[in-house]
Amino acid sequence: MFAQELASCSGRLAPVELIYAPVHEAELYQGAKAEREAFLGKNFRWVTFTSANGVLAAEAVLHQPLSQFLASLKVACVGKATARALEGRGVKVDFTPTVSDAAHLASELPETAADHANRAVLCVQGTNARATLTKGLTSAGWEVTPWNVYTMSPYPCQNPLNTREADAELTNVRIDQAVEELPSVRAVVATAPSLLTGLYESWRLAQKEPDTEFPLVIAIGATTARTAEQLGLRVVQSPTPSPSDLAQTTIDSIEKEDNAS
């Protein structure tokens, strides 16, 4: 979908080539079942999801529909994509924060822990998850149980959670191939902090010319934009994570750089 949106709004530029570099991809975490058994029988008030990968992996581990597992629980998720993944499985989403990141999910949860005898929260996440959400909820008085259900492995991994679909418009490359392409790349569209960091670190290690500059980063959201800033990269944040806004921001940013040169 992003490729189509990019093509539709790039009419003023030369033909755009989209190189798809997954860097990492999600696969089921082998310890997820053991972690699930450790909290069997626990009565949670809230369950949080921070990615669609977590939705896919949790359902795979449970061997039952998520709608059944979550039927009596309150469900919070970090953003619209995660909400769509849940709602597509018949799950009612009770809360999404005003800003799609873990910090706002923790601070804006529409209940106060002190008002409830049951303060247990299950945080469905990947093994690479930052502690922002669990720490934020714990500080607010909630009793947090993290549940690691997926892990990010170098692309291509053996058993990806998401089925890879062939697309004639995309060139899929490994991270080493992506690094080789970067000198001719106008913009890097980054959809997650870990993916941007992985690409940047591989690029940095491969650099032979110290003055070489990493391309402009188009960030899907605030967390990814902050990561780019922390890495010292030039970055423009898309107003929303939608493919259309992400594509338009990419084209507008390239045109702005062209006009400034």
Backbone hydrogen bonds, N-H to C=O, Kabsch-Sander energy under -0.5 kcal/mol:
donor,donor_aa,acceptor,acceptor_aa,energy
5,E,1,M,-2.4
6,L,2,F,-2.8
7,A,3,A,-2.1
8,S,4,Q,-2.1
9,C,5,E,-1.3
10,S,7,A,-0.8
13,L,10,S,-1.6
18,L,16,V,-0.5
19,I,17,E,-0.6
20,Y,18,L,-0.6
20,Y,171,T,-2.5
21,A,19,I,-0.7
24,H,22,P,-3.1
25,E,153,S,-2.4
27,E,151,T,-2.3
28,L,159,N,-0.5
29,Y,149,V,-2.2
32,A,29,Y,-1.8
35,E,31,G,-2.0
36,R,32,A,-2.1
37,E,33,K,-2.1
38,A,34,A,-1.4
39,F,35,E,-0.8
39,F,36,R,-0.9
40,L,37,E,-0.8
42,K,39,F,-2.2
44,F,42,K,-0.9
45,R,120,A,-2.9
46,W,120,A,-1.6
47,V,74,K,-2.3
48,T,122,L,-2.8
49,F,76,A,-2.0
50,T,124,V,-0.8
55,V,51,S,-1.1
56,L,52,A,-2.4
57,A,53,N,-2.7
58,A,54,G,-2.4
59,E,55,V,-1.9
60,A,56,L,-1.7
61,V,57,A,-2.3
62,L,58,A,-2.4
63,H,59,E,-1.5
64,Q,59,E,-0.7
67,S,89,R,-0.5
68,Q,65,P,-0.8
69,F,65,P,-1.8
70,L,66,L,-2.7
71,A,68,Q,-0.8
73,L,70,L,-1.7
74,K,45,R,-2.3
76,A,47,V,-2.5
77,C,95,F,-2.3
78,V,49,F,-1.8
83,A,79,G,-2.1
84,R,80,K,-2.8
85,A,81,A,-1.9
86,L,82,T,-1.9
87,E,83,A,-3.2
88,G,84,R,-2.3
89,R,86,L,-1.7
90,G,87,E,-1.8
91,V,86,L,-2.0
93,V,91,V,-0.6
94,D,75,V,-1.9
94,D,92,K,-0.6
95,F,75,V,-1.4
101,D,99,V,-2.4
105,L,101,D,-1.9
106,A,102,A,-2.2
107,S,103,A,-2.3
108,E,104,H,-2.3
109,L,105,L,-0.6
111,E,109,L,-1.0
113,A,111,E,-0.5
113,A,140,A,-0.5
115,D,112,T,-1.8
116,H,113,A,-1.9
119,R,117,A,-0.8
121,V,143,E,-2.6
122,L,46,W,-2.5
123,C,121,V,-0.6
123,C,145,T,-2.4
124,V,48,T,-2.7
124,V,122,L,-0.8
125,Q,147,W,-2.5
127,T,150,Y,-2.4
129,A,126,G,-1.8
135,K,131,A,-2.8
136,G,132,T,-2.0
137,L,133,L,-2.6
138,T,134,T,-2.2
139,S,135,K,-2.6
140,A,136,G,-1.1
141,G,138,T,-1.7
142,W,137,L,-2.4
143,E,119,R,-2.9
144,V,142,W,-0.8
145,T,121,V,-2.9
147,W,123,C,-3.2
149,V,125,Q,-2.8
149,V,147,W,-0.6
150,Y,125,Q,-0.9
151,T,27,E,-2.8
153,S,25,E,-2.7
153,S,151,T,-0.6
155,Y,23,V,-2.4
161,L,26,A,-3.1
163,T,161,L,-0.5
166,A,164,R,-0.5
170,L,167,D,-1.6
171,T,18,L,-1.3
172,N,170,L,-0.6
173,V,20,Y,-2.3
178,A,174,R,-2.3
179,V,175,I,-2.2
180,E,176,D,-1.4
181,E,177,Q,-1.4
182,L,178,A,-1.1
182,L,179,V,-0.5
184,S,181,E,-1.8
185,V,182,L,-1.6
188,V,216,L,-3.1
189,V,187,A,-0.6
190,A,188,V,-0.8
190,A,218,I,-2.6
191,T,189,V,-0.5
196,L,192,A,-2.1
197,T,193,P,-2.7
198,G,194,S,-2.3
199,L,195,L,-2.2
200,Y,196,L,-2.8
201,E,197,T,-2.7
202,S,198,G,-1.8
203,W,199,L,-2.4
204,R,200,Y,-3.0
205,L,201,E,-2.2
206,A,202,S,-1.2
207,Q,203,W,-0.7
207,Q,204,R,-0.9
212,T,209,E,-1.6
216,L,186,R,-0.8
217,V,234,R,-2.4
218,I,188,V,-2.9
219,A,217,V,-0.7
219,A,236,V,-2.5
220,I,190,A,-2.0
225,A,221,G,-2.1
226,R,222,A,-2.5
227,T,223,T,-1.9
228,A,224,T,-2.1
229,E,225,A,-2.3
230,Q,226,R,-2.6
231,L,227,T,-1.6
232,G,229,E,-1.4
233,L,228,A,-2.6
236,V,217,V,-2.6
238,S,219,A,-2.9
246,L,242,S,-2.6
247,A,243,P,-2.4
248,Q,244,S,-2.5
249,T,245,D,-2.6
250,T,246,L,-1.7
251,I,247,A,-2.3
252,D,248,Q,-2.8
253,S,249,T,-2.2
254,I,250,T,-2.0
255,E,251,I,-2.5
256,K,252,D,-2.2
257,E,253,S,-2.0
258,D,254,I,-2.3
259,N,255,E,-2.5
260,A,256,K,-1.5
261,S,257,E,-1.1
